[in-house]
Amino acid sequence: MLLWLLILLPLIGGFFGILFPRYRTILGMWFMLLTLIHSFYLVLIYNPNSAQFQFQYMALGLDGLSLVLIVLTTFLMPICLIVEPDLVLPLLAIEALLMAVFLVLDVMIFYLCFESVLIPLFYLMGKYQGRARRLSAALSLFLYTLGGSLLMLISIGLLYLEASTTNLQALLTVPLHPDYQLLLFLGFFVAFAVKIPMIPFHLWLPEAHVESPTGGSILLAGILLKLGGYGFLRFSIPLFPYASDYYQPFVALLALIGIVYAGLTAIRQIDMKKIIAYSSVAHMNLAMLGIFANNLLGIEGSIHMMVAHGLVSGALFYCVGLLYDRYHTRLVRYYRGLAIYMPLFAIFFLFFTLSNVAFPGSANFIAEFLVFTGLMDINPFLALIASSGLLLTATYSMWLYNRVCFGSTTSYISKFNDLTRADTFCLFALAFTTLLFGIKPNLILDLIHLSSYALLR
């Protein structure tokens, strides 16, 4: 029942929140913290010297890959609730469904949980805050994800007809004909590529970030984009090894296009949320290159990048969100000289900007170093093209920071409020974790090492 508790605790918190609406936010926070503590307990008792699924019970199982993403989710959820206390019920529902997504060992149940996340997410985006286009953005996210996942549902049906089971561990023992793998892989690929997102399935992401409340943006960038990478690592590569090798050049080409395109597009944006959104596209496509490098360094680097990106990108959206809450605009042209009147904000914003550029000492540096080392082993030319993303990231990241924090103050902003205690606490927690995983990357790498090794084809 250790794994079931991860799913049940948020659900129980939501149940009590409905019964006692006056204390809904406090109850939600307590149950989120209990889930976080329980995830830390699982880290302590998890055996990293085994690649097998541990604590298995009723189609649930845990390995290093799912463990690090569970801890990331339970860590970010209380921060989302601090930012958006009115969203406690949808956030608890999303947390419970995400726990199920990362734990289930049945392809069909995974699909149901994977799709069910859309329901509270749609409610979160369509109802709260944002501009008049928030419903359009929510529909775009819903339709993109649902349309891509329908192809995965067809592939799951064909897989069941072939193997007479949807249990992942049983499917791994069933040899599939190479031609059959090529067909089934495509259905899974589209569903997961939308979540990454990869070109040309990326159009929903910038608009979704712009129209989401701050907590929704942290949730999208920090956790939900990782569902695509997790799907490839958990299902596509183990179930279809021949197809994964066959489509490797195609996936690498799409990822390269995504890195360069997202970087160039981010440079010309004037909305701070869109800049960070396109940065997320570039970083997650770099993680895709690591996943399909088919070597240990690339896969471990991609998993480490998913964690690092979840922390740093979530923090950047937090910073932009608190500016929007104070001054009601995200356009870069209205900001200048914030370092003079908001020094704490400027310090944290600089730290996360440098982390986004993969400055040495940050978790992003370790992740990108591993990914590029893995790419050099298979194709130095591929690594060279992908490294152009580093230059582009530095360009738009430092340009954004320079425009917002330096220079003379602008006439559009007359009142300045630096970070509150809650803001300082949340940003410090994110900064400390980013620095910790940059200085001691083995905290993650030791947990995922054997699970990553088992994925090699």
N, C-alpha and C positions, 0 to 999 in steps of 0.2 A: 504493500500500500504506500510505500515511500513516494512512488511516482504519481499515484493518484492524488496525493495530497497537493501536488503542484497545480493540478487542475481544479480540485475541490475548494481550496482556500479562497481563490478569487470569486468563485460562484457563491460560497457561503457569505463572503463579504457583500456581494451584490444583493443576496437575499435579505440580510439584516438591514442593508441600506434601504430596501423597499419597505420593510416593516417599520423602520425608525427613520423617516426622511429628515428629521431635524438634525440627526447625528450622522447623516449619510457620508459626508466627506471624511469625518474622523474615523468612522468604521472602515471605510474604504482604505484609508491610509494604513490603519493597523493591520488589515488583512494583506495588503501589499507588502508591508514590512515583514510579516510572518512568512510570506512566500519567498521573500528575498533571503531571510535567515535560513529557511529550509533548503534553498538552493545552495547556500554556502555550506550547509551540513552535508549535502550530497557531494560537494567538491572534496570535503574532508574524508569521506568514507569511500569515494570512488577509487578503484584500483587502476592506475594508469598503465600497469604492466600487462594489461589484457586488451585485445582488440575486440573481444566479444561484447555483445550487449549485456548490460548489467541491470540488476534489480527488475528483471522481467516479470510482468504480471498482466494477464489479460490484454494481450496485443500492445503492451507498452514496454519500451526498453530504452536504455540510456547508454550512449557511448561518448567519447570525448568531443566529437563534433556537436552533438546536441547539447551537451553539458555547458560548453562555453556560450552558446547562443541562449540557453535558458538563463544563465547568470546575467548576461547582457540585458535580456528582456526584463528580468525582475529588478535589475538595478535602475533601468531607465523609467520604469512605470511610476514609481513614487515621484520622480522629477516631473513627469507629465502631469500628475495629479496636483502637485504644488502650483504648476503654471496654470492649470485649468481645473479648479476645484469643482466647477459645475458639471464636469464631464465624468464624474466618478463611475456611474453605472456603465456607460459604453466602454470606458477604460478597463473596468474589471472584466467585462465580457470578452474584450479583445485579449486580455492577458490570459484568461482561461483557455481560449481557443488557440492562442499561440503556444501555450504549454502542450496542448494536445498535438499540434502540428509537429513540434520538435520531438515528441515522444512516441507517437504511434508507429507500429511496425507492420501496418496493413495499408496497402496502396489505396484501397477504396475509402477507408476511414480517413486517411490523409487527405484525399481529395475533398471529402465532405467538410473537414475542418478548415482546409485551405480556402474553400469557397465561403464558408460561414463567417470568416473574418470580415468579409465585405459588408455584412449586414450592419453591425455596430459602427464600422468605419464610415459607411455611407451616411448613417444617422449623425455621426460626429461631424462630418464635413458639411452636410446639407443644412443642418439646423443652427449651428452656432457660428457667430461672428462672420468675418469675411465680407466680400462685396456682393453686388447683385448677381455675379456670375458663379457664386459658390455652388448652386445646384447644378449648373452646367459642368463644373469641374468634377463634382461628385459623380454625376452620370458618366462622364468620360472615364473616370477610374473604374467605375462599376462595369461598364460595357467592355472596355479593353481587357480587364482581367477575366470577366465571365466568358467573353468570346474566345480568348486563348485557352481557357481551361476546358471548354467544351471539346476541343481537340484532344486534350489529355484524357477526358472521360471516354472518348472513343477508343483511344489506345489502351486504356485500362480494361475496357470490355473485350478487346481483341486479345489482350494478354490473358484474361481469364478463360477465354475459349481455348487458348493454347495450353494453359497450365492447370486449369480447373481450380485455381486458388488465387487470392490476392494478398496472401501473407508474404511479406518481403523475404523472410529467411527461407521460406519454401521456394519462392521464385528464383532465388539466387542459385538453387541447385538444379534448375530446369534449363537445359541447353536450348537456346533459341537459334533458329536458322539465321544466317547473316542477312539475307534479304528481308526477313521478318523484322529483325532489329532495326534496319534502316527505316522501315515504315513507322514502327512504334516510337522510335526516338524522336521523330519530327513532331508528333503530338505532344510529347512531354516538353520538347524544346520550346515550342511556341508559348506554352503556359508559363514556363519559368523565365523565358526571355522577356516577357511583358513585365514581370516583377523586377528584373534587374535594374532598370530596363535597358534593352539593347536596341540599336537602330534596326528597323524603323518603328519599333513599338514604344518609343519614349515620349510621345507627344503628350500623354496624360500627366506626366510627372511635374513639369514646371507649373502648369496651371493648378494642379492639385495642391502644390506647396503654397502658391500665392493665395489661394482661397481658403486654405485651412487655418484654424486657430494655431497658436504657437505650439500647444501640446500635440495637435495633430501632425504638425510638421516634424516635431521631434520623433513622434511615433513612426511616421513614414520613413524618414531618413535613417533613424536609429535601428529599427527592427524590421519593418515590413519589406524593405528592399532586400533584406537578407534571405527572404523566403525563396527567391529564385536561385541564389547560390546554394542554399541548403538543398533544394530540390535536385539540382544537378549532382551534388555530391552524394546525396542519400539514395537517389533512384536512377537517374539517367546513366551515370557512369557505371555503377555496379551491375545494373540489369542489362545494359546494352554496350558492352565493352568494344565489340567490333564496330558498331555504329559510331561510338564516341571517337575512335581513331579515324574512321572514314570521314566524318564531318569536321575533324579538327581544323583543317585549313579554312573551311567555310566559317566556323565559329571564330577563329582567330582574325579573319578578315573583318567580320562584323564588329568585333571588339576593338580592333585598331581604328576603324572608321568612327566608332563611338567615342573613343578617347580624343581623337583629333577634332572631330566635329563639335563635341561638347565643350572642349577647351576654347575653340575659336568662337563659338556662340556665347559662352560666358563672358568673353572680353567685351562684347558689344551690348550687354544687358545694362539697363539702368535701374532695375528693381533688384534690391539686395537679395531677396528670397530666390529670385530666378538665377542669380549668379551662383548661389550655393546649391541650388537644385541641379544645374548643369554640371557643377563640380561633382555632385554625387553620381551623375551618369558616368563621368569620366573615371572616377575611382572604382565603381562597381564593374565597369568594363575591363579595367586593369585586373581586377580580381578574377574575371572570367578567363583572361589569358593565363593566369596562374593555375586555375582549375584544369584547363585543357593542355597545360604543359606536359602532363603525364610524368611528372617527377616529384619527388618528395618535397623539395624546396618550393616548387611552384604551388603545390596544394596547401602546404602549411602556411606559406605566405598569403595565399588567398583567404584562408580562414582567419588568420591574424588580421588581415586587412578589413574583413567584415566587422570584427570587433572594434578595431581602431576607428574605422569610418563611422560606426554607430556612435561612438563617444564624441568624436570631433565634430562631425556634421550635426549631430544633435545639439552640441554646445553652440555652434555657429547660428543655428536657427533660434536657439534660446536668446542669443545676443540681439539678433535682428528683431525678434519678437518683443523684447523689452523696450527697444527703441520705438517700435510701432505703438506699443501701449502708451508711451509717454508723448509722442509727437505725431502719431496718426499718419505717418507716411513711411514708405520703404524706398522711395526714390533717392538715389545717391546724391543728386544735385542739391538737395535741401540740407545736407549735413556737411559741416566742416568744423574743425577745431574742438571736437569733443574731448580730446585728451586734456584740455585746459580745465574743463569744468566737471568732467567725469573720469578722473584718473583711474579708479578701480575698474571701471568698464573698459578703459583703454588697455589696461594691463592684461586682463583676461582675453579681450578680443585679439590682442597681439599674440598671446600664447597659442590660441586656437588657430589663428591664421598661419602661424609658423608650423604648427602641427599639420595643418592641411597641406602645406607645402612639403611635408615629410622632412622637417628639420631634425638633425641628429639629436637623439634623446627622447623623441616622441615615439609613440606606438606606431604611427604611420611610417616612420623611417624604417623600422624593423620589417614591417610588412612589405613595403615596396622594395627594400633590399633583397628580401627572400624571393619575391616574385621575379625581379629582374635577373637575379642569379639563376633561377630556374629557367627563364627564357633564354639566357645565354647558353645554357647547356644544350638546348634543342635547335636554336636558330639565332645567332648574334644579330642578324639583320632585323629580325622581328623585334628583338629587344631594343635596337637602335631607334626604330620607328616609334615604338611604344614610349621610349624615353622623352620624346617630344612633348608628351603630356606633362612631364615635370616642368619644362620651361613655360608651357601655357598656364599651368596651375600657379606657378610663381607670379606670372604676369597679372592675371586677374585678381589673385588674392592680395598681393601687395598694393595693387592699384586701388582696390576697394578700401583697404585699411588706410592708405595714405589720404584718400579723398575724405573719409569719414572722420578720422581722428586728428589730422594735422591741418595746418593753415589757419587763417583768421576765422573767427566765428561767423556764422551766417546770420543774416537778419531774419531768417524765417523761424529761428528758434530763440526764444527769449528766456525761457525757464529751463533750468538744468537740474535733474535729479539723478544722483549717482545710484549705485546698486543698493537695494534693500538687503536686510539680513537674509531673507529667503533666497534672493538672487545670488548673493555671495556664497551661501552654503551650497546651492546647486552647482554653480560654476566651479567652486573649489573642488567639490566631489568629482566632477568630470575631469578637471585639470589634473588632480592627484592621480586618478586612475589612468589617464593617458600617459602621464609621466612614469607611473609605476610599470606599466606594460612596455614602455620604451626602454627603461633601465633593466628590468627583469623580465624579458620576453618568455623565459622558460616557464613562467607561471601559466602561460597559455600553451606553449609548445609541448611541454611535458604531458599535458592532458590529451592533446590531439595527435601525438606522434604516431602511435600504433594504429589509431583509427585512420589517419592519413595514409600510412603505409599500406593498409589493407585495400585502398582504392586504386593502387597502381595496377595497370593492366599489362 
